[in-house]
Amino acid sequence: MRYFDFTITPEEGAIHPAGKIIAGHPGVSRVSLMHVNGLGDGTGVLLYRLRGDHESLTDEIEESNTVLAWDVLDVKDEVFHLYLHVPPGQPAGSLMALAQKYALIIDTPLKYTDQGGLRTTVVGTHDMLRQALGETPDSVRFAVEQAGQYSPDREDILSILTERQHEVFETAIQEGYYEIPREATHEDIADSLGCAPSTVDEHLRKAESRVLSALMR
């Protein structure tokens, strides 16, 4: 079995119409999609990890016709989880159908990028993955970031970073800091994050040390 790490970028910013409410809500930012599943009747279940004002978001969800049921869980400071039971919707329906058709494993959580993409890991044989990727909807872009032999004990190296280290490290990658030649400086990253260059330097050094130490084990 092989794994593919890639970023899914839906054309309309969300994998389901209900997700568009979250994506477009000014008081909430998406952290990750903790669980996604298609049910036998065509409906689906989504569990989001979000940051922001859950009350204004759920007021909007309550008024919409894109959700069958919802609940807010584990509210801590500004972070909360949102459970949604949703009717059939695209492109989520097509993506889940492909996963079922080719017996693929979708590793969760799926983490959101600053651009609204979803980083995920899918596991299956090489042929399964190749055929599924060839049948993905035109409304979804895929960018493969890493692939290799899958092991159930495989850990996401970035999970060893603190939330702030992960944010700085991810921004550095997106800005081209690790490209050759280098496309960004500490100042560029600091501008994107709204912090001081010295803060970027400190977090990058710690993140790089942790990642490299994990790779050498």
N, C-alpha and C positions, 0 to 999 in steps of 0.2 A: 504494500500500500504506500502511496505517496501523498504528500501534503502540498498544497499551494497556498501561500499567503498572498492575498491581493486586496486591492481597494475597489469596492463597488461604488460607482457614482451614478445614481438615478438621474435621468434627464430633468425631472421636475423637483429634485431635491429631497424626495422621500420615496420609500418603497411601497407605501400604501397611502391612499387618500387621507386616512386619519393622521398619518405622519406629517402631512402637509400643514396641519393645524399646529403641530408642535414646532415644525421648522419655521413657520411664519410668525410665531408668537414672540413679540419683542422682549418679554420678561423671562424667557426660558432659554437655556442652551442645552443641547443634547450631549450627553457624556458617552453612553453606550446603549446598545440593544442587548439586554441580558438574556432574552429568550425569544424565539420565534418558532411558531409551529402551525402547520396547516391541519385542520380537523377534517373528519370524514364528510361533513356536510358542506364543505367548501369555505366555511368561515375560518378565521385564524385567531391566534393568541399572540400578543406582543407584550413584552415587559421591558420598559425603558428605564434607564437611570438618567435622571435629569437634574439640572441645577437652576434655581430661580423661584419665581412666584407660582406655587402650585395652585393656589386658589383661583387666580385669574385665568389660568390655563384650563382648569376643570370647568369653570363657568362657560368657557367657549366650547369645550367638548360636549357639555351637557346640551347646548343649543344646536349642535350639529346633528346631521343624520348619517354620519360615517362610522358611528360606534354603536355596538349592541349593548355593551356593558363596560364599566370602568371602575377602577378603585385606585386610591393613593396609599402607598405603603412606606413605612420606614422614613418618615420625615425627620431629618437631622440637619439643623441649621438651614442651609439653602438647598441641600441635596435630598432628593426623594425618588421613589420608584413609582412608575405609573403602569398599571395593568390595563390592557385594552383587549376586549373581545370584539373582533371586527368582521363585517361582512366581506365577501370576496372582493378583492381589489388588485390592481396591477401597479407595478410589475411583481409584487410579492407573490401573487398566485402562480405566475409563470416560473418564477425562481424556485418556489417550493415544489412545483410539479417536476421540474428538472432534477432536483435533489432526490425526489422519490423515484423517478424513472430510472436514474442511474445509481441508486443506492449509495448516495454520497452522505458523508457525515459533515455537518456544519458545526464547527467548534465555536462555542460562545464564551464570553461575550463578544459582540461585534462593536468595535470602538469607532466613534465618529471623529473625523478629521475636521480641521477648521473650515474646510471647503464644503462640508456636508457629505463627504464620502464615508463609506463604512469599511473599515479594515477587518478582514475575516480570514479564517483558515478553513479550507475544505479538504476533506480526506477521501481518497478513493484510489482505484487503479488508474494508471496513466490513460488507458483508453476511455474509461468512464469520464474522467475529468476533461479530456480532449473533446469528446462528443458533447458533453454538457456545455462547455464553453462555446462550441460551435453553434449551439441552438439558443443562446441567450437572446433576450429581446433587444431590438435595435435601440430601445430607449434607455438601455443601461450600458455604461462603459466599464470595462474591466482593465485594471493595471496590475499585472503580476509582479510582485516584489521579491518573492523568494519561493523556492521549491526544493523538495528533498524527500528522503526516505522517512516515512512517518514512524514514530515510536510513541506508544501511549504515555510514556514518561517524559516526553518532550515538554520543556517549559518555555514560556515566552520570556526571553531574556529581559525585555523591557519591563516586565512585571516586578523586577527587583528594584526599580527606581522609585523614588518618592514621586508624588503627583507633580510637584513643581519641577523636579529634575526631568521627568518624562516630557512635560510641556516644553521646556527649554530645548531639550535634545531633539524632540520632534520638529520644533520650529526651525532649528538649525539645519536639519535635513531638508525641510521644505524650502528654505531660503537658499540652499545650495552651498552651505558652509563646508560640506565634505566633498564637494565636487572638485575635479581637477581640470583646469585651475579653479581655485576657490572663488565662488560667486557672491559670498556675503562675509561680512565682518561681525565682530561682537556688537558693534554699534548698530548694524542693520537688524540683527536679531533683537537687540534691546528696543529699538524703535517699534518692532512688530509686537513686542510683549508689553511695552510701556514700563520698562524698568531700566536700571542703570547697566552699562556695559560690564562693570565690575561684578554685578550679580549674575549676568550671563556667563562670564568667565568662571566664576565659582561653581555654578551648577553644572556647566559642561565638563569641567575637570572631574567633579565627583561622579557624574554620569558615565563618562568615558572610563574612569577607573573601575567602576562596578561592572560595566559591560565587559571590559577586557578581562577582568578577573574571572568572571563567569565563563567566558569562552575558553580560558586556559585550564579550567578544572578537568 
